[in-house]
Amino acid sequence: MSFRVPDFPDTLALSSSAVNSFISFETSDVMNEIPGIQNTTNPLLEHNPSGSKNITLLPPHLWNLPYVTFSPELLEATTQHDPERVSQLFSSSNDPQTPNPPTSSQPRPYLPVQPITPYDGTPGNLRLFCSQLANRLQGNKSISEAEKVSFTYQCLGTGALSKMRSSFRCLEDPSIPPEIITLEGFLTALKQRCEDPSLRDQATTTVEGLFQKNIKFHEFITIFEDNMVDSIYSTVDKSHWKLMLERRLSSRLRNLILTASDVPTEYHAFVAYLRQKDAGLQDILATSRTGLSRHSIPITNPTPSFRPFPPPTPPQLHPQVQSQHLNLPVSQGDSAMDLDSISRQKDADGRLTQQAKDARRTLGRCVWCNKPGYIAKNCPLGTRTVATASVDTTPSLTEEIKDPLQQ
């Protein structure tokens, strides 16, 4: 179907109303994009610009974006005729250069917010409910924490309400203060009471690796019971809780239980008994803070240090020299000669004199290497014909003392 100006024998004889009843396009490229429209040009419209005020439009189902944006007059006319069709054309366009459609007096359509599925209290739907709740409340800074908690409470189903109603008694009785005032606290309580799988696994791992060690008992029992309630052990008998608690106590409390005869067998009485005994131990430690008993000090075995050679022996003095100079280091037993003086007693060949050898034997040292506990015949230096003279790099403390064996 094509639209064009009718052929008249005398085109100049047409009235202005006949000319204005049609619109002509000057760009053939634009006309090619509109299916079923013939590219015609009205030369009279170029000489009569005022003729564009009265425009006959195409049917709305034939409109496209180049058609409605061909001229400001055409855009205004199409917007007044069918604003929804114009808005649809602009919203479906991917061209970023397309101008925004003019605003109209009619309300703009909007997509409805997806409702949150009421949570039924089962562990399988807990994560889906938390995701929907986060998407709804994320980025909304105008809502207070109390409003978020109230909105979340209204999204709970019958099964979840039965588990969370005890924390919201303030809704039934205004005189009761609210227990949960933040959204994070609400979700934490909801996960605990609805048995979140990830929370249960995390609590089980925490309980299995929990030990008291050096922390106080009242702090330890709080952590222990909180994780036991959320773990897989929450449904077992309390006697099993008592056995698990005994294996995780500190050494002081375990020793106290083994030696005591009045230990309760019921779990809650056992916990109260441990609280009382631990409080007594803490009082004893507080009063004797300056002098701790040996039981409270952890016993550690010192790691022996590796020594490739025996430690150096301090210089030793003969008893006669010791009586004259008490500030010189001597060997154990207070009956040793100065080793430096003995080492200097050598003959013309560089060997130790017989007196020096006898002095070394008296001190229980090897004649050749001067090491304690060596036997001369087993010393590797005993096969040498000439002993190597030792070089003394530090001045001797008994350099000016006369050797009593040389007298």
Backbone hydrogen bonds, N-H to C=O, Kabsch-Sander energy under -0.5 kcal/mol:
donor,donor_aa,acceptor,acceptor_aa,energy
8,F,6,P,-0.6
11,T,9,P,-0.6
13,A,10,D,-1.0
14,L,11,T,-1.5
19,V,15,S,-1.6
20,N,16,S,-2.2
21,S,17,S,-0.6
22,F,19,V,-1.2
25,F,40,T,-1.2
28,S,26,E,-0.6
31,M,27,T,-1.3
32,N,28,S,-1.8
33,E,29,D,-0.8
33,E,30,V,-0.6
34,I,30,V,-0.5
34,I,31,M,-0.9
37,I,34,I,-1.3
40,T,38,Q,-1.1
45,L,42,N,-1.0
46,E,42,N,-0.7
47,H,43,P,-0.7
48,N,44,L,-0.6
51,G,48,N,-1.7
52,S,49,P,-1.5
53,K,50,S,-1.3
54,N,51,G,-0.8
55,I,53,K,-0.6
57,L,55,I,-0.6
62,L,59,P,-1.9
63,W,60,P,-1.3
68,V,64,N,-2.0
69,T,65,L,-1.6
70,F,67,Y,-1.2
75,L,71,S,-2.3
76,E,72,P,-2.2
77,A,73,E,-2.2
78,T,74,L,-2.7
79,T,75,L,-1.9
80,Q,76,E,-2.0
81,H,77,A,-1.9
82,D,78,T,-2.7
86,V,82,D,-1.6
87,S,83,P,-2.5
88,Q,84,E,-2.1
89,L,85,R,-1.9
90,F,86,V,-2.1
91,S,87,S,-2.2
92,S,88,Q,-1.8
93,S,90,F,-0.6
98,T,95,D,-1.3
119,Y,155,C,-1.7
125,N,122,T,-0.7
126,L,123,P,-0.8
129,F,125,N,-1.9
130,C,126,L,-2.2
131,S,127,R,-2.1
132,Q,128,L,-2.3
133,L,129,F,-2.2
134,A,130,C,-2.1
135,N,131,S,-2.2
136,R,132,Q,-1.6
137,L,133,L,-2.2
138,Q,134,A,-1.6
140,N,137,L,-1.3
141,K,139,G,-1.1
143,I,140,N,-0.6
148,K,144,S,-1.9
149,V,145,E,-2.4
150,S,146,A,-2.2
151,F,147,E,-2.5
152,T,148,K,-2.5
153,Y,149,V,-2.2
154,Q,150,S,-1.6
155,C,151,F,-0.8
155,C,152,T,-0.6
156,L,153,Y,-1.1
157,G,119,Y,-3.6
160,A,119,Y,-0.7
161,L,157,G,-2.1
162,S,158,T,-1.6
163,K,159,G,-0.6
163,K,160,A,-0.5
164,M,160,A,-1.6
165,R,161,L,-1.5
167,S,164,M,-0.9
168,F,165,R,-1.3
169,R,166,S,-0.6
171,L,168,F,-1.3
172,E,169,R,-0.7
173,D,169,R,-2.5
176,I,173,D,-1.8
179,E,167,S,-0.9
180,I,167,S,-0.5
181,I,179,E,-0.5
186,F,182,T,-1.7
187,L,183,L,-2.4
188,T,184,E,-2.2
189,A,185,G,-2.2
190,L,186,F,-2.2
191,K,187,L,-2.4
192,Q,188,T,-2.0
193,R,189,A,-2.2
194,C,190,L,-1.7
195,E,192,Q,-0.6
196,D,191,K,-2.0
200,R,196,D,-2.4
201,D,197,P,-2.2
202,Q,198,S,-2.1
203,A,199,L,-2.3
204,T,200,R,-2.1
205,T,201,D,-2.2
206,T,202,Q,-1.9
207,V,203,A,-2.2
208,E,204,T,-2.1
209,G,205,T,-1.2
210,L,207,V,-1.3
212,Q,248,R,-2.6
215,I,212,Q,-1.9
220,F,216,K,-2.0
221,I,217,F,-3.0
222,T,218,H,-0.9
223,I,219,E,-1.7
224,F,220,F,-2.5
225,E,221,I,-2.4
226,D,222,T,-2.0
227,N,223,I,-1.8
228,M,224,F,-1.9
229,V,225,E,-1.9
230,D,226,D,-1.0
231,S,227,N,-1.1
234,S,231,S,-1.2
235,T,232,I,-0.6
236,V,233,Y,-0.7
240,H,237,D,-0.9
241,W,237,D,-1.0
242,K,238,K,-2.0
243,L,239,S,-1.8
244,M,240,H,-2.1
245,L,241,W,-2.3
246,E,242,K,-2.2
247,R,243,L,-1.5
248,R,244,M,-0.5
248,R,245,L,-0.9
249,L,246,E,-1.0
254,R,250,S,-2.1
255,N,251,S,-2.3
256,L,252,R,-1.9
257,I,253,L,-2.1
258,L,254,R,-2.1
259,T,255,N,-1.7
260,A,256,L,-1.4
270,F,266,E,-2.2
271,V,267,Y,-2.3
272,A,268,H,-2.1
273,Y,269,A,-2.1
274,L,270,F,-2.2
275,R,271,V,-2.2
276,Q,272,A,-1.9
277,K,273,Y,-2.2
278,D,274,L,-2.6
279,A,275,R,-2.0
280,G,276,Q,-1.7
281,L,277,K,-2.1
282,Q,278,D,-2.3
283,D,279,A,-1.8
284,I,280,G,-2.0
285,L,281,L,-2.3
286,A,282,Q,-1.9
287,T,283,D,-2.1
288,S,284,I,-1.8
289,R,286,A,-0.8
292,L,290,T,-0.5
296,S,293,S,-0.7
297,I,293,S,-0.7
300,T,298,P,-0.6
322,Q,318,H,-2.6
323,S,319,P,-1.7
324,Q,320,Q,-0.8
325,H,321,V,-2.3
326,L,324,Q,-0.5
328,L,325,H,-0.8
334,D,331,S,-1.5
336,A,317,L,-1.7
339,L,316,Q,-0.6
342,I,338,D,-1.8
343,S,339,L,-2.3
344,R,340,D,-1.1
345,Q,342,I,-1.2
346,K,344,R,-1.6
347,D,351,R,-2.7
350,G,347,D,-1.4
353,T,345,Q,-2.2
357,K,353,T,-2.1
358,D,354,Q,-2.4
359,A,355,Q,-2.1
360,R,356,A,-2.1
361,R,357,K,-2.4
362,T,358,D,-2.2
363,L,359,A,-1.6
364,G,361,R,-1.3
365,R,360,R,-2.8
366,C,371,K,-1.9
370,N,366,C,-1.1
373,G,364,G,-2.4
374,Y,371,K,-1.1
378,N,375,I,-1.0
379,C,375,I,-0.9
379,C,376,A,-0.6
382,G,379,C,-1.8
383,T,380,P,-0.6
384,R,381,L,-0.9
392,D,390,S,-0.6
393,T,391,V,-0.7
399,E,396,S,-0.9
401,I,398,T,-0.9
406,Q,403,D,-1.1
407,Q,404,P,-0.8
